[in-house]
């Protein structure tokens, strides 16, 4: 990685953190409020014949669709998504390494992910999908070169290349969908 790429990577990381701090409401605020007390369902009313009275169907629970609540839920969703990518990296490192001949002998490579992420929420005109969220992160190619296949597979692996990845998720029926 040349100095320009390193500088650009550092800028992206710093910029991502700043954007998260500025635009992401504190996720712990919801924890500070505590959960509402549990409600016990009332017993159904009975008619003179002893049969339960017919009641109107219960209204679906209200979903908090404020941008702040959706932003907080997307933040939590993307944290879990990044954990899945971390698990995928471990799978790639142990099961999906590619080995090829190179000028130096053999090169072993697998796909990994930088933990830094940047998120954006956008409101839509759709009633079914009122928001979309964009998650941006970096995928990295981890590489080790050795004189033999075994030496290349042994490591240590170093990041040889990276590329930006953006994924779009939709907020449908009160949850983020992928």
DRENTI-361306 format. One record per residue: x, y, z of N, C-alpha, C, O in turn. Coordinates in pm, whole numbers, plus 50000, padded with zeros to 5 digits. Layout:
# residues N
NODE:X:Y:Z:X:Y:Z:X:Y:Z:X:Y:Z;
...
***
This chain:
# residues 178
NODE:50085:49884:50000:50000:50000:50000:50090:50123:50000:50176:50137:50087;
NODE:50072:50213:49903:50156:50331:49900:50104:50435:49999:49998:50416:50060;
NODE:50179:50543:50015:50145:50642:50117:50012:50711:50087:49940:50748:50180;
NODE:49978:50727:49961:49850:50791:49927:49734:50702:49969:49635:50749:50025;
NODE:49745:50572:49941:49639:50479:49981:49627:50474:50132:49516:50469:50186;
NODE:49739:50474:50201:49736:50471:50348:49670:50597:50402:49589:50591:50494;
NODE:49705:50712:50343:49644:50838:50386:49494:50837:50359:49417:50880:50444;
NODE:49452:50787:50242:49310:50779:50210:49237:50686:50305:49124:50715:50346;
NODE:49299:50574:50341:49236:50479:50433:49220:50543:50571:49116:50529:50634;
NODE:49324:50614:50618:49315:50681:50748:49207:50788:50746:49133:50804:50843;
NODE:49197:50863:50635:49094:50966:50623:48956:50903:50629:48868:50953:50698;
NODE:48935:50792:50557:48805:50725:50556:48767:50680:50697:48652:50696:50739;
NODE:48862:50622:50769:48835:50574:50905:48797:50691:50995:48697:50684:51066;
NODE:48876:50798:50993:48848:50914:51075:48715:50976:51036:48634:51009:51123;
NODE:48691:50992:50908:48567:51052:50860:48448:50967:50901:48344:51020:50941;
NODE:48461:50834:50891:48352:50743:50930:48319:50760:51077:48202:50769:51114;
NODE:48422:50763:51162:48398:50780:51305:48331:50914:51334:48238:50921:51415;
NODE:48376:51019:51269:48315:51149:51291:48168:51150:51250:48084:51203:51321;
NODE:48138:51091:51136:47999:51086:51091:47914:51004:51187:47800:51041:51216;
NODE:47967:50894:51235:47893:50813:51332:47865:50891:51459:47755:50884:51514;
NODE:47964:50966:51506:47945:51044:51627:47843:51155:51608:47763:51182:51697;
NODE:47846:51219:51493:47758:51333:51468:47615:51289:51438:47521:51346:51492;
NODE:47599:51188:51352:47467:51154:51304:47401:51036:51373:47283:51011:51351;
NODE:47471:50964:51452:47417:50845:51516:47375:50878:51658:47460:50911:51740;
NODE:47243:50870:51690:47202:50897:51828:47257:50788:51920:47277:50675:51876;
NODE:47281:50821:52044:47339:50720:52133:47247:50599:52147:47130:50613:52183;
NODE:47300:50483:52120:47221:50360:52128:47188:50328:52273:47087:50262:52299;
NODE:47269:50374:52366:47244:50341:52506:47127:50418:52563:47080:50384:52672;
NODE:47077:50520:52494:46966:50599:52547:46842:50514:52567:46769:50532:52664;
NODE:46818:50421:52476:46702:50333:52489:46716:50244:52612:46617:50215:52679;
NODE:46838:50201:52642:46860:50116:52759:46837:50194:52888:46792:50138:52988;
NODE:46869:50323:52887:46856:50404:53007:46710:50423:53048:46681:50444:53165;
NODE:46618:50417:52950:46478:50441:52979:46412:50321:53045:46312:50337:53114;
NODE:46466:50204:53026:46409:50084:53086:46292:50033:53005:46235:50106:52924;
NODE:46257:49909:53026:46148:49848:52952:46016:49880:53022:46013:49891:53145;
NODE:45907:49896:52944:45778:49922:53007:45730:49797:53080:45767:49686:53043;
NODE:45647:49814:53184:45598:49698:53257:45513:49609:53167:45443:49656:53078;
NODE:45522:49479:53192:45446:49384:53112:45297:49397:53142:45258:49417:53257;
NODE:45214:49387:53039:45070:49395:53055:45012:49256:53046:45050:49177:52959;
NODE:44921:49226:53135:44855:49096:53133:44725:49110:53056:44652:49207:53077;
NODE:44694:49015:52965:44572:49027:52888:44451:49012:52979:44450:48931:53072;
NODE:44349:49091:52951:44226:49082:53028:44150:48956:52988:44163:48909:52875;
NODE:44072:48902:53081:43991:48784:53050:43879:48829:52956:43825:48938:52973;
NODE:43843:48744:52857:43738:48784:52765:43603:48794:52838:43571:48715:52927;
NODE:43527:48894:52797:43393:48911:52856:43304:48796:52810:43321:48743:52700;
NODE:43209:48756:52894:43118:48646:52860:42977:48699:52844:42935:48791:52915;
NODE:42905:48640:52749:42765:48676:52729:42680:48595:52824:42732:48513:52901;
NODE:42551:48617:52821:42459:48546:52910:42465:48395:52886:42441:48319:52980;
NODE:42495:48350:52766:42499:48207:52736:42631:48145:52782:42651:48024:52765;
NODE:42719:48223:52839:42845:48168:52887:42953:48160:52781:43063:48111:52809;
NODE:42925:48206:52660:43024:48204:52552:43102:48336:52555:43048:48440:52592;
NODE:43226:48329:52517:43303:48455:52513:43240:48553:52414:43194:48514:52307;
NODE:43239:48679:52452:43188:48783:52363:43290:48807:52252:43411:48799:52273;
NODE:43238:48838:52134:43326:48868:52023:43382:49008:52042:43308:49103:52070;
NODE:43511:49019:52026:43575:49150:52039:43639:49185:51906:43666:49098:51822;
NODE:43662:49311:51888:43727:49357:51766:43871:49306:51766:43933:49298:51871;
NODE:43924:49271:51648:44063:49225:51644:44155:49332:51698:44134:49452:51677;
NODE:44257:49287:51767:44353:49382:51826:44428:49454:51715:44463:49395:51613;
NODE:44452:49581:51737:44527:49661:51639:44673:49617:51643:44724:49583:51750;
NODE:44740:49617:51529:44881:49580:51532:44957:49678:51620:44918:49794:51632;
NODE:45065:49632:51682:45141:49723:51769:45197:49839:51688:45238:49823:51573;
NODE:45199:49954:51751:45253:50072:51684:45404:50061:51676:45470:50022:51773;
NODE:45457:50094:51562:45601:50089:51540:45651:50232:51540:45597:50318:51470;
NODE:45754:50258:51617:45813:50391:51624:45889:50417:51495:45995:50358:51472;
NODE:45836:50504:51410:45899:50530:51280:45969:50665:51275:45984:50723:51168;
NODE:46010:50714:51389:46087:50838:51385:46223:50806:51326:46276:50696:51341;
NODE:46279:50904:51258:46411:50882:51197:46515:50846:51303:46606:50766:51276;
NODE:46503:50903:51421:46599:50874:51527:46590:50727:51570:46692:50661:51588;
NODE:46468:50676:51585:46450:50535:51625:46497:50441:51515:46559:50339:51542;
NODE:46466:50476:51390:46510:50393:51278:46662:50396:51265:46723:50294:51236;
NODE:46722:50511:51287:46868:50524:51284:46931:50436:51392:47029:50366:51366;
NODE:46875:50439:51511:46927:50357:51621:46914:50209:51589:47006:50131:51615;
NODE:46799:50169:51533:46780:50027:51501:46873:49984:51387:46921:49871:51385;
NODE:46898:50074:51291:46989:50040:51182:47132:50029:51234:47209:49944:51188;
NODE:47167:50114:51328:47299:50107:51389:47319:49969:51454:47422:49905:51433;
NODE:47221:49925:51531:47230:49793:51597:47233:49681:51493:47308:49585:51506;
NODE:47150:49694:51389:47144:49593:51282:47280:49581:51213:47326:49470:51186;
NODE:47344:49694:51183:47472:49689:51111:47586:49640:51200:47683:49582:51150;
NODE:47575:49662:51330:47676:49605:51421:47669:49453:51412:47772:49387:51403;
NODE:47548:49398:51413:47531:49253:51399:47579:49206:51261:47639:49099:51249;
NODE:47552:49284:51158:47596:49249:51022:47748:49241:51016:47804:49150:50955;
NODE:47814:49337:51078:47961:49338:51078:48016:49218:51156:48122:49165:51122;
NODE:47945:49174:51260:47987:49053:51333:47976:48931:51241:48061:48842:51245;
NODE:47872:48928:51158:47857:48817:51062:47971:48820:50961:48023:48715:50923;
NODE:48010:48940:50918:48123:48950:50825:48252:48903:50892:48335:48839:50827;
NODE:48268:48934:51019:48386:48888:51092:48389:48735:51098:48494:48674:51080;
NODE:48274:48674:51121:48265:48528:51120:48296:48474:50981:48363:48371:50967;
NODE:48248:48543:50878:48275:48502:50740:48425:48510:50711:48479:48425:50640;
NODE:48491:48613:50765:48635:48625:50744:48708:48505:50804:48800:48451:50742;
NODE:48667:48463:50922:48730:48346:50985:48708:48222:50898:48799:48140:50883;
NODE:48588:48208:50841:48560:48096:50751:48650:48104:50628:48708:48004:50587;
NODE:48662:48222:50569:48748:48241:50452:48893:48205:50485:48962:48142:50405;
NODE:48939:48248:50604:49078:48225:50644:49106:48076:50663:49216:48030:50632;
NODE:49009:48003:50713:49034:47861:50744:48989:47766:50634:49040:47654:50625;
NODE:48892:47806:50550:48833:47711:50454:48839:47754:50308:48829:47669:50220;
NODE:48855:47882:50279:48842:47930:50142:48967:48005:50094:48956:48100:50017;
NODE:49081:47964:50139:49205:48028:50094:49237:47979:49953:49228:47859:49924;
NODE:49273:48072:49866:49317:48034:49732:49469:48046:49727:49528:48141:49778;
NODE:49530:47947:49665:49676:47947:49650:49707:47947:49501:49653:47868:49424;
NODE:49795:48038:49462:49834:48045:49321:49986:48064:49313:50051:48109:49408;
NODE:50040:48030:49197:50183:48053:49177:50205:48201:49149:50125:48266:49081;
NODE:50313:48253:49204:50346:48394:49182:50494:48403:49147:50565:48303:49148;
NODE:50539:48522:49116:50679:48543:49082:50771:48505:49198:50885:48462:49178;
NODE:50719:48522:49323:50800:48493:49442:50791:48346:49483:50865:48304:49573;
NODE:50704:48268:49421:50681:48128:49459:50532:48098:49459:50474:48068:49355;
NODE:50469:48107:49578:50327:48084:49591:50264:48197:49673:50327:48251:49764;
NODE:50141:48231:49639:50067:48333:49712:49936:48273:49760:49861:48214:49682;
NODE:49908:48287:49889:49782:48243:49948:49701:48368:49981:49754:48464:50037;
NODE:49571:48366:49946:49486:48483:49968:49348:48441:50020:49298:48332:49990;
NODE:49290:48530:50099:49150:48515:50141:49090:48653:50159:49163:48753:50164;
NODE:48957:48659:50169:48885:48786:50182:48859:48815:50329:48815:48728:50404;
NODE:48888:48938:50367:48861:48983:50504:48787:49116:50500:48757:49168:50393;
NODE:48757:49170:50617:48678:49292:50626:48735:49384:50732:48773:49338:50840;
NODE:48740:49514:50703:48779:49612:50803:48658:49637:50892:48545:49638:50842;
NODE:48676:49657:51021:48562:49670:51112:48491:49805:51105:48381:49819:51160;
NODE:48550:49902:51041:48492:50036:51035:48374:50037:50940:48376:49971:50835;
NODE:48270:50111:50976:48151:50118:50892:48095:50259:50894:48119:50337:50986;
NODE:48020:50289:50791:47955:50418:50777:47811:50388:50738:47788:50309:50647;
NODE:47714:50451:50805:47574:50423:50775:47498:50550:50742:47527:50658:50794;
NODE:47400:50535:50654:47312:50644:50614:47170:50589:50610:47149:50477:50563;
NODE:47074:50665:50658:46933:50631:50650:46866:50728:50553:46892:50848:50557;
NODE:46781:50674:50466:46707:50761:50374:46559:50727:50382:46520:50610:50380;
NODE:46477:50830:50392:46332:50813:50395:46284:50793:50251:46336:50853:50158;
NODE:46183:50705:50236:46127:50680:50103:45981:50724:50101:45926:50764:50204;
NODE:45919:50716:49986:45777:50749:49971:45689:50626:49992:45566:50639:49994;
NODE:45748:50509:50008:45673:50384:50021:45619:50366:50162:45689:50392:50259;
NODE:45494:50321:50172:45436:50290:50303:45488:50155:50352:45504:50136:50473;
NODE:45513:50062:50260:45563:49930:50299:45710:49934:50342:45751:49860:50431;
NODE:45787:50019:50278:45929:50033:50311:45958:50181:50328:46006:50247:50235;
NODE:45929:50236:50448:45944:50380:50467:46087:50430:50474:46113:50550:50460;
NODE:46183:50337:50495:46323:50376:50504:46410:50273:50435:46376:50155:50427;
NODE:46523:50319:50384:46630:50230:50340:46756:50275:50414:46772:50392:50448;
NODE:46843:50179:50437:46969:50210:50504:47085:50165:50416:47079:50060:50353;
NODE:47188:50245:50413:47307:50213:50334:47423:50192:50431:47457:50279:50510;
NODE:47481:50074:50422:47598:50039:50503:47719:50038:50411:47718:49972:50307;
NODE:47823:50111:50448:47946:50114:50370:48061:50066:50458:48077:50112:50571;
NODE:48139:49973:50405:48255:49920:50477:48360:49882:50374:48336:49895:50254;
NODE:48475:49834:50419:48582:49795:50328:48609:49645:50338:48618:49587:50446;
NODE:48621:49585:50220:48661:49445:50207:48811:49447:50176:48857:49529:50096;
NODE:48886:49357:50238:49031:49357:50215:49075:49219:50167:49016:49117:50202;
NODE:49177:49218:50086:49239:49093:50042:49359:49070:50131:49452:49150:50135;
NODE:49357:48957:50201:49467:48920:50289:49557:48825:50210:49509:48731:50148;
NODE:49690:48850:50214:49783:48776:50128:49910:48740:50202:49960:48815:50286;
NODE:49961:48621:50170:50090:48577:50221:50165:48509:50106:50107:48429:50033;
NODE:50290:48542:50091:50373:48485:49985:50479:48396:50050:50538:48431:50152;
NODE:50502:48279:49988:50604:48188:50037:50669:48111:49923:50617:48111:49811;
NODE:50780:48047:49951:50849:47970:49848:50776:47840:49816:50788:47787:49705;
NODE:50697:47789:49913:50618:47668:49892:50472:47699:49927:50443:47802:49988;
NODE:50380:47609:49886:50239:47626:49922:50222:47629:50073:50150:47713:50126;
NODE:50289:47538:50141:50277:47528:50285:50324:47656:50355:50262:47703:50451;
NODE:50433:47711:50305:50487:47835:50361:50389:47951:50339:50370:48034:50428;
NODE:50328:47956:50220:50231:48062:50190:50107:48049:50278:50053:48149:50323;
NODE:50062:47926:50302:49943:47904:50384:49968:47930:50532:49875:47958:50608;
NODE:50094:47922:50572:50131:47937:50712:50112:48081:50763:50077:48103:50879;
NODE:50134:48179:50673:50120:48317:50714:50255:48373:50756:50356:48305:50740;
NODE:50261:48492:50808:50149:48578:50843:50090:48648:50719:50161:48680:50624;
NODE:49959:48670:50723:49888:48736:50614:49885:48886:50638:49874:48932:50751;
NODE:49896:48961:50530:49889:49106:50536:49789:49155:50433:49771:49092:50329;
NODE:49723:49266:50462:49628:49325:50367:49705:49373:50245:49799:49452:50256;
NODE:49664:49324:50128:49733:49363:50005:49650:49457:49920:49703:49528:49835;
NODE:49520:49459:49942:49431:49541:49862:49302:49559:49941:49268:49477:50026;
NODE:49230:49667:49912:49099:49685:49975:49007:49756:49876:49052:49829:49787;
NODE:48879:49733:49896:48781:49802:49812:48659:49834:49895:48622:49759:49985;
NODE:48596:49945:49863:48477:49990:49934:48357:49907:49890:48341:49878:49771;
NODE:48274:49870:49985:48151:49795:49958:48035:49872:50020:48042:49913:50136;
NODE:47928:49892:49943:47807:49954:49996:47692:49857:49978:47672:49802:49869;
NODE:47617:49835:50084:47501:49747:50078:47378:49826:50118:47383:49910:50208;
NODE:47267:49799:50051:47142:49869:50078:47046:49770:50143:47023:49661:50092;
NODE:46988:49812:50257:46891:49731:50329:46760:49808:50336:46759:49931:50330;
NODE:46649:49735:50349:46519:49802:50357:46457:49778:50493:46474:49673:50554;
NODE:46384:49879:50538:46311:49871:50665:46167:49839:50630:46093:49926:50584;
NODE:46127:49714:50653:45994:49667:50616:45930:49597:50735:45994:49516:50803;
NODE:45804:49627:50760:45727:49566:50870:45800:49581:51004:45801:49489:51086;
NODE:45860:49696:51023:45921:49727:51151:46058:49668:51176:46108:49674:51289;
NODE:46121:49611:51072:46256:49555:51093:46338:49571:50966:46285:49592:50857;
NODE:46470:49561:50984:46563:49569:50871:46572:49435:50803:46584:49331:50869;
NODE:46565:49436:50671:46564:49313:50591:46684:49314:50497:46720:49418:50441;
NODE:46746:49195:50483:46858:49181:50390:46830:49070:50294:46912:49041:50206;
***
